[in-house]
């Protein structure tokens, strides 16, 4: 019996908790039932990176619609094969408005598990970053030793709030880890479609070897349309709308103006793939360069786009114009529709290379521009993306990737 002698909580909230945890009453998981009906589905690798040894405080973060909730439910399904159902607690914090609500939720579950004699729990708080100052409750309970035998998994779409709050837990994470959830890379996209890529080492040789596989080219033509988001990959007609609504919600929660965000995207699309300064964008849309810098920082932390800085030799010139790229082709296409601004094909393919190298090289990529241009610099890798034939000679250590090679290059590097 679930409703036993537990600290009082509103009956509607209690009912909502039970709906969030169908395994307590032996019911099927509606989230996974929907997942199993998808034509193309996969078990994400990132769930293996979450620490399940007490005490652990894990942070899972990434953009909305990327499949974090489904991944957490798949992890819960795996856990339930080995542990008591009452020891697993999940709640979507979109239903909680403040820290008092979070405190009451946790107190209810702590009483609940006492009734059921649960000594160690797995507590999943999905989208916890939507609760203002959520960290106060978690930090306080960790300091009191409330969770010393537990595993906590806290997820959030906005690293602007979630990642910033991680710094408030020094020495309080136990064995916990930070887990970033990104849209599928092209190689992961291929694997989700049943195309296994075996790499033998050395991306050049792997790329040449893969170029006989026509299925890679066919699926690349789909990837540039759908990107790596589950809804778009499955051609859900609501994929774009769901993404935009999620983005608008994040922008409003962060007290930023949607029309300014839309104008910034429009300016980027108009000028890409040229490097841009904050002042150039600001003048084009009628705001200060400080405003542009602030908004781009927000969009970076929402995993919408990122920046490639100018690099000359070993020196990074932080103040020089930046190349701005989108981290996924679905994001770029959807925001182009939303801002009613087209972009150049050359910019789109450059974004693909930049975003994949950005993943592989720990979010650190650069560019160079003088007598010639190098679109992407990552460690000792120098890549120039050319849709047509190059019109000038490049140094021997610069690799020219053309449109024909691009699918195989992406499959070989990430």
Residue pairs with C-beta under 8 A, 6 or more apart in sequence:
2 18
2 24
2 25
2 112
3 14
4 115
5 115
6 108
6 111
6 112
6 115
7 104
7 107
7 108
7 111
9 17
9 104
9 105
9 108
13 95
13 104
13 105
13 108
14 108
16 95
17 91
17 105
17 108
17 109
18 24
18 25
20 90
20 91
20 92
21 88
21 89
21 90
22 28
22 29
22 30
23 29
23 76
23 80
23 85
23 88
24 85
24 86
29 73
29 76
29 77
31 69
31 70
31 73
32 70
32 73
32 74
32 77
35 41
35 70
35 73
35 74
38 230
38 234
39 234
40 192
40 193
40 233
40 234
41 192
41 230
42 188
42 191
42 192
43 74
44 67
44 70
44 71
44 74
44 181
45 188
46 60
46 71
46 179
46 180
46 181
47 71
47 72
47 74
47 75
47 78
49 177
49 179
50 58
50 60
50 75
50 153
50 177
50 179
51 58
51 151
51 174
51 175
51 176
51 177
52 79
52 122
52 151
53 151
53 175
54 120
54 148
54 149
54 150
54 151
54 174
54 175
55 147
55 148
55 149
55 150
55 151
55 174
55 175
55 176
56 151
56 152
56 173
56 174
56 175
56 176
56 177
57 138
57 142
57 147
57 152
57 154
57 169
57 172
57 173
57 174
57 176
58 151
58 152
58 153
58 154
58 176
58 177
58 178
58 179
59 154
59 155
59 156
59 162
59 163
59 166
59 176
59 177
59 178
59 179
60 68
60 71
60 72
60 153
60 154
60 155
60 156
60 179
60 181
61 129
61 155
61 156
61 157
61 158
61 159
61 162
61 163
61 178
61 179
61 180
61 181
62 68
62 157
62 159
62 180
62 181
62 182
62 303
63 157
63 182
63 183
63 246
63 302
63 303
63 304
63 331
64 157
64 243
64 246
64 247
64 250
65 229
65 230
65 231
65 239
65 242
65 243
65 246
66 181
66 182
66 183
66 228
66 229
66 230
67 181
67 229
67 230
68 126
68 155
68 157
68 181
69 92
69 126
69 155
70 230
71 181
72 90
72 124
72 126
72 153
72 155
73 90
75 153
76 88
76 90
76 122
76 124
79 88
79 122
80 88
83 122
84 116
84 118
86 112
86 113
86 116
86 118
87 113
87 118
87 120
87 121
87 122
88 121
88 122
88 124
89 109
89 113
89 121
89 122
89 123
89 124
90 124
90 126
91 105
91 124
91 125
91 126
92 126
92 127
93 102
93 125
93 126
93 127
93 128
93 130
93 131
93 134
94 126
94 127
94 130
96 102
96 105
96 130
96 131
97 131
98 131
98 132
99 131
99 132
99 133
99 134
99 136
99 137
101 131
102 125
102 128
102 131
102 134
102 137
103 137
106 123
106 137
106 141
109 121
109 123
110 146
113 121
119 149
120 149
120 150
120 151
121 149
121 150
121 151
122 150
122 151
122 153
123 147
123 150
123 151
123 152
123 153
124 153
124 155
125 152
125 153
125 154
125 155
126 155
127 155
127 156
127 157
128 134
128 138
128 154
128 155
128 156
128 162
129 154
129 155
129 156
129 157
129 158
129 161
129 162
129 165
130 156
130 157
130 158
130 253
134 165
135 165
135 168
135 169
138 152
138 154
138 169
139 168
139 169
139 172
141 147
142 169
142 172
143 172
152 176
154 162
155 162
156 162
157 246
157 250
157 302
158 250
158 253
158 254
158 301
158 302
159 301
159 302
159 303
160 254
160 298
160 301
160 302
163 178
163 301
166 178
182 228
182 303
182 327
182 328
182 359
183 227
183 228
183 229
183 327
183 328
183 330
183 331
184 192
184 227
184 228
184 229
184 233
185 228
185 356
185 359
185 410
185 414
186 220
186 223
186 352
186 356
186 407
186 410
186 411
186 414
187 197
187 410
187 411
187 412
187 414
188 228
189 219
189 223
189 228
189 233
190 196
190 197
190 216
190 219
190 411
191 197
192 233
193 219
195 213
195 215
195 216
195 219
197 210
197 411
197 412
199 206
199 412
200 206
200 209
203 409
203 412
203 413
204 399
206 411
206 412
207 405
207 408
207 409
207 411
207 412
208 408
210 216
210 408
210 411
210 412
211 405
211 408
213 408
216 407
216 408
216 411
217 407
219 407
220 406
220 407
220 410
223 329
224 329
224 348
224 352
225 232
225 329
225 330
225 333
226 232
226 233
226 235
226 329
226 330
227 233
227 328
227 329
227 330
227 331
227 333
228 328
228 330
229 239
229 243
229 328
229 330
231 238
231 239
231 242
231 243
232 239
232 240
232 330
236 242
239 330
240 334
240 337
243 330
243 331
243 334
244 334
244 338
247 302
247 304
248 258
250 302
251 257
251 258
251 261
251 298
252 258
254 298
256 295
256 298
260 285
260 287
260 291
260 295
261 295
261 299
262 338
262 339
263 285
263 286
263 287
263 339
264 281
264 285
264 292
264 295
264 296
264 299
265 335
265 336
265 338
265 339
265 341
266 285
266 339
266 340
266 341
267 276
267 280
267 281
267 284
267 285
268 276
268 281
268 305
268 324
269 335
269 336
269 339
269 341
269 342
269 343
269 347
270 284
270 341
270 343
271 280
272 324
272 343
272 344
272 347
272 350
272 351
273 323
273 344
273 346
273 347
273 350
273 351
273 375
274 321
275 310
275 320
275 321
275 322
275 323
275 367
275 369
276 321
276 322
276 323
276 324
277 289
277 320
277 321
277 322
278 289
278 290
278 292
278 293
278 296
279 289
279 292
280 321
281 289
281 292
282 288
282 289
282 291
282 292
285 292
296 305
296 307
296 324
299 305
300 306
300 307
303 327
304 326
304 327
304 331
304 335
305 324
305 325
305 326
305 327
305 331
306 324
306 325
306 327
306 355
306 358
306 363
307 322
307 323
307 324
307 325
308 322
308 323
308 324
308 325
308 354
308 365
308 366
308 367
308 376
308 377
309 316
309 317
309 318
309 320
309 322
309 366
309 367
310 316
310 317
310 320
310 321
310 322
310 366
310 367
310 368
310 369
311 317
311 366
311 367
311 368
311 377
312 368
316 366
323 350
323 354
323 367
323 375
325 350
325 351
325 354
325 355
325 358
326 332
326 335
326 351
326 355
327 355
327 358
328 355
329 348
329 351
329 352
332 343
332 348
332 351
336 342
336 343
345 387
346 385
346 387
349 385
349 387
349 403
349 406
350 375
350 376
350 385
352 406
352 410
353 375
353 376
353 383
353 385
353 401
353 406
353 409
353 410
354 365
354 375
354 376
356 410
356 413
356 414
357 365
357 376
357 378
357 381
357 383
357 413
357 414
358 364
358 365
358 378
359 414
360 378
360 413
360 414
361 378
361 379
361 381
364 378
365 376
365 377
365 378
366 376
366 377
366 378
367 373
367 374
367 375
367 376
367 377
368 374
368 377
368 382
371 392
372 384
372 392
372 393
372 394
372 395
372 398
373 384
374 382
374 383
374 384
374 394
374 398
375 383
375 384
375 385
376 382
376 383
376 384
376 385
377 383
380 397
381 399
382 395
382 397
382 398
382 399
383 398
383 399
383 401
384 390
384 394
384 398
384 399
384 400
384 401
385 401
385 406
386 400
386 401
386 402
387 402
387 403
388 402
389 402
390 400
394 400
401 409
